[in-house]
Every structure is written in C-alpha cells, then in structure tokens.
Amino acid sequence: MIEPSPYDFLMVLVIGGSLLLYLTSFTRDVFIPLIVMLLFLIFQLTSLLAARELQVGVAYLAITIYLMFSWFSIVGIGQRLKSSLLKVIMNGYLITAVLSAVIGILAYFRYLPYDDLLLMFGRAKAFFKDPNVFGPFLIMPSLYAISLFENETSSKIKKTLYAFTFLLLLTAIFVCFSRAAWGNWVISFLVYLTLAKKELLKERIKTFISLGILCIPVLIWLANSPFVKSLFQSRLSLQRYDDSRFATQKEAILTGLRNPIGIGPGQSEYTFQIAPHSLYARILTENGILSVFLFVFLLSISIHKAYQSYKRSSNETAAYFSIIVASLIGLTFNSAFIDTLHWRHFWLILALAWCAPIIRGDDG
C-alpha cells in the first residue's frame, strides 16, 4: 500500500550497515546458494535483452536485485549472530503481524474509519496491497505463537496470551479469504506438527488439541456472522476469473517453453491479459526454463538446510528452524497460485533458513 514501505527503509539501512561495518560472515555452507543466486541474476539480465517494455523490465529487475541483497545481508548477519538474530526477527515479525491482524480484522468488521482502504473486494488486506499477500504474511508468526504456547517455561498468563495471539492471527488469515493462504496455512501447520521430536510429540499433540478446542467457538462465531457467510461460500466455489487465471498460466508456460531466455522481467502484464498469478509460471515465461529450475533448486536446498539445522540444534533454536521449514514448504505451495517473487517476507524467510544454528552442546 505504501511504496517504498517502512520495511524497505529499514532493510536499506541493514544492507548498508552490514556492508560498511563488516557485520556479515559467510561459511562454506552458503557457497552453493550464492552461486545459484548469481546464476539466477545472470539469466534475469540476459532475459532483459528480450524485453519489449525496457523501462518496466529494468524497474522490475531492480526490485528483484534489491531483494537478493536483502537475502545476502540477512544470511551474512545470521551466520555471525546465529540464534540471536532469529529471536530478534521472530519477535519483531510477531509484533508486526499482530498489529496487522488487528487492523485487518477491525477493518473487515467495519470498526475503523476509511475501512475501504484496508479491504479489497470485501476481503481484509490491512496495509498490504492484496489479501493474497496479507494472509500468507501471518502464517509464520502464527506457528511461532504455537511454539511459544508449548514452551514449558511459559507461565499460565503467557500461555493464555500466546493462545489469544494464535487465534487472532488465525482469524485474520481466515478473513483475508485467500484460498492459497488457507492451503499454505494447513500445509505449514501439518508440517510443523510432524517435525516434533519424539520426546515432544505427545506435548505437541496436546497443544494442538488445546488450541483446536479454543478455535471451535471462534469458528462457530465466524460461520454465523453475516459478514462472513456469503463471502466464504463464494470463495469455496470456482470464481469467474479462475478460468482466466488458469488459461493465462497455461499460456505463460507455453510462452516460456517457446522462449529459452524468456520475454524479460516484468513483461507478463504487457504480454497476457492478466498476470500469471504463479511464481513458477512467471519465472518460466519471463526468464526462461533454466531460471525456474534454479529457483526451485534454491527453494529445495533452503528447506533442506533449515531441516538439517533443526535436527542439529538445541531445543530453543530447533523450534525456530522447524517454523522456518514449515513456512517455506507452505510458501512453496502458495507460490504455485500466487506470484511471490517480490514478497519481502518470502525473501526474509528464505534467508533465515541459512542462519547458522547453535549446535547441541555449543555455547556460541
């Protein structure tokens, strides 16, 4: 909604500060993703030669490069600060998500002035451009709220607060009415459940049962709300624009297969009637088939890296990495239906996967 966003101003300071003050550190583990990122950038630049709208292509590529630099800086700082950075980012992310969720929910139920600015087609979006971005943004912090709830050291008051936080975020995800976000959340939730270590599995199941019981009255209330019922029913059925969306994705894939280097960054909106609404279809058609393989490979090794860090970490740090693994797998699904390439939180989570873990018995 606001471009550039406050996040961008902060990230520019982080990027500049990390480079000027030598706050970054890189191990051999990061060598492969750096090479993949460099190759992806080369293919992006090559595809720019095919762009019909050169100015649009340069602007679109500039945003991609900026997000790559944000990934580079966060990874470098994370290699040095380890779980300290994870804790700061997770807590900051949670606070931001709660504020966004409150604004989105209040706007949806018409409790705020100028609420139309915070909605799109009756769906909550808060200060985001689109409900399809707003919903997925809240998923990782909702998992973090679960993690804090099941922490044995949390007092009853804190557990109540974390349970309420989870319900708040879940409600906001619901009222964004993004089917991709709903699917993303279900997948992330199930992955997070399965990642429980053997000694914690029973406790996690108890946690989910407790939170599930708390969710029942909220779901009943939402289901009976006149604000929700009609929109929920319409979102469960195929919409008129779904046919156009899937047809455009098919056309984008065929165009990508016919153009080995792609049609150029940001050119989809000028080539097709609507945007492809798929990360993979966009990269394929704009940057070529090798680019989409590179990006899928980057996603895969990032998930694998986060999973390895989860297995090797101490309990507190392991919780962070289990959330990151679950969130990335959910985003991988989400990206098939929404173009996520320029989502700031996507690149943030992608970077957190490469933060150095604190190994069991390591004092660092």
LINLIN-V455049 format. One record per backbone hydrogen bond with DSSP energy under -0.5 kcal/mol. NH is the residue of the N-H (numbers start at 1). CO is the residue of the C=O. If there is no record, write none. Layout:
# LINLIN-V455049
{{NH	CO} {NH	CO}}
This chain:
# LINLIN-V455049
{{3	1} {8	5} {9	5} {10	6} {11	7} {12	8} {13	9} {14	10} {15	11} {16	12} {17	13} {18	14} {19	15} {20	16} {21	17} {23	18} {24	18} {25	76} {30	27} {31	28} {34	30} {35	31} {36	32} {37	33} {38	34} {39	35} {40	36} {41	37} {42	38} {43	39} {44	40} {45	41} {46	42} {47	43} {48	44} {49	46} {50	47} {51	48} {54	52} {57	53} {58	54} {59	55} {60	56} {61	57} {62	58} {63	59} {64	60} {65	61} {66	62} {67	63} {68	64} {69	65} {70	66} {71	67} {72	68} {73	69} {74	70} {75	71} {76	72} {77	73} {78	74} {79	75} {80	76} {81	77} {82	78} {84	81} {85	82} {86	82} {87	83} {88	84} {89	85} {90	86} {91	87} {92	88} {93	89} {94	90} {95	91} {96	92} {97	93} {98	94} {99	95} {100	96} {101	97} {102	98} {103	99} {104	100} {105	101} {106	102} {107	103} {108	104} {109	105} {110	107} {111	106} {112	106} {115	112} {117	114} {118	115} {119	116} {120	123} {123	120} {124	175} {125	118} {126	118} {128	125} {133	130} {134	130} {135	131} {137	133} {138	134} {138	135} {139	136} {140	136} {142	138} {143	139} {144	140} {145	141} {146	142} {147	143} {148	144} {149	145} {150	146} {151	148} {154	151} {159	155} {160	156} {161	157} {162	158} {163	159} {164	160} {165	161} {166	162} {167	163} {168	164} {169	165} {170	166} {171	167} {172	168} {173	169} {174	170} {175	171} {176	172} {176	173} {177	174} {178	173} {179	177} {182	178} {183	179} {184	180} {185	181} {186	182} {187	183} {188	184} {189	185} {190	186} {191	187} {192	188} {193	189} {194	190} {195	191} {196	193} {200	197} {201	197} {201	198} {202	198} {204	200} {205	201} {206	202} {207	203} {208	204} {209	205} {210	206} {211	207} {212	208} {213	209} {214	210} {215	211} {216	212} {217	213} {218	214} {219	215} {220	216} {221	217} {222	218} {223	219} {224	220} {225	221} {225	222} {228	225} {229	225} {230	226} {232	228} {233	229} {234	230} {235	231} {236	232} {237	233} {237	234} {242	239} {243	239} {243	240} {244	240} {245	241} {246	242} {247	243} {248	244} {249	245} {250	246} {251	247} {252	248} {253	249} {254	250} {255	251} {256	252} {257	253} {258	254} {259	255} {260	258} {262	259} {263	285} {264	286} {267	264} {270	267} {271	267} {271	268} {272	268} {279	335} {279	338} {280	335} {282	278} {283	279} {284	280} {285	281} {286	282} {287	283} {288	283} {288	284} {292	288} {293	289} {294	290} {295	291} {296	292} {297	293} {298	294} {299	295} {300	296} {301	297} {302	298} {303	299} {304	300} {305	301} {306	302} {307	303} {308	304} {309	305} {310	306} {311	307} {312	308} {313	309} {314	358} {318	314} {319	315} {320	316} {321	317} {322	318} {323	319} {324	320} {325	321} {326	322} {327	323} {328	324} {329	325} {330	326} {331	327} {332	328} {333	329} {334	330} {335	331} {336	333} {337	334} {338	334} {340	338} {343	340} {344	342} {347	343} {348	344} {349	345} {350	346} {351	347} {352	348} {353	349} {354	351} {355	352} {356	78} {359	357} {360	312} {362	359}}
